[in-house]
Amino acid sequence: MSQNLIISEETISDKIYFIRNQKVMLDRDLAMLYGIETKRLKEQVKRNISRFPEDLCLN
């Protein structure tokens, strides 16, 4: 079952922070936008690291 949810640009931009002159999004916020647990997001990044930007950092 696939759900197509529309997330407003404002909702996304509210989750982006500027820290040390860099745009940062917290892993918990990114996971929430995708509707998954933070733990699952981190697992998928580790399994598929080549599909993600080099500067992606999930700690």
N, C-alpha and C positions, 0 to 999 in steps of 0.2 A: 504494500500500500504506500503510495507516494503522496506526500503532502506538498503543495506549492504554497508557501507562505510568503507574503510580501512584507519585507522589513523596511521601514522608512529610512531614508538617508540620515535623518536626524537621530534616529536610534543608534545607527552605526557610528556616526560622528561623535555622539556623546560617550562612546566607549573608547575613543582614541585620545590618548594623553600625550602631552609634550614633556619629555623628560630629557634633560641635557641636550636640547635642540634636536631631538629625534622623536618621530611619531612612534608611540608604543601602544599596543593593545594587550591587555591582560589575557592570559590563557583561559581563565574562567569566563571572561566576557565572550571570547571567540567561540568557546564550546557552547555557551548559551545561545549564541546566534545560530549555530548549527543544530541545536537541539540535542546535544550529546553531553555525556559526562566529561569533565576535564581529563580524567584518567584515560578515557577512550581516545580523546584527541591526541594526547601525548603518545599513546601506544601507536597510533596510526602514523604520526610524524616519524617516530623511530623506525617503523617498518618500511616507510616509503620516503625516506629523507631526500632522495633525488628529485622528488616531485615538488619540494618546497623551496622557497627562496633561501639562498645561502645565509642571509642575515637573520633568519628566523631562529629565535632562541626560546625554548620552553624549559623553564626550570621549576 
